[in-house]
Amino acid sequence: MALSKKALAKSGPRGHKLVFDDAGDAHEVYELKDAGEVFVGGKEEVMEAGRRFAESERGKLRAADVEDKAEAKEKKREKKRKRKEREREGEGYEDDGDGGGFGAAPVVADYSDDDGYASPKFDLPPGSEDESEPERPPTKKSRTKGTPTQSSLEADEELALKMLRRGR
């Protein structure tokens, strides 16, 4: 026999959820009726009940679909109305009274050298004017200490020859 609460909960009976009616009588939340009690007509009665249920659900879905489509249309109309309103309020879209919604032709501003932005002046060294390729940081191979010696070069050649001979 298990002594811990966990072991008792695992192997013990499951709890029953009860609800109380107006008279104070306890009932299980999900009281299942006997299939013979519900469908006395047999298999055909069960199939017919399934068809009726499916048709009623389809009707509900159609109604919900119509509502959703109408709501989506209304949102689109509202969005379009707001966009048109913003366009009318924006520059160059002032209403001139003729119903077109557009004002006069766009006006081009006068050109001036002073565009309100001052370019910063940098003190650069004199050799930086040529637009040659910038220097890259040295690769890891070139960072190694010293230059390869003659003996390491010979060792590398021997290793390469061995590898080539094995490949045949």
Secondary structure, DSSP 8 states (H G I E B T S, - for coil): ---SHHHHHHHS-----EEE-TT--EEESS----HHHH-TT-HHHHHHHHHHHHHHHHHHHHHHHHHHHHHHHHHHHHHHHHHHHHHHHSTT----SSSS---S--------S--S---------GGGGS---------TTTTSSS---HHHHHHHHHHHHHHHHHH-
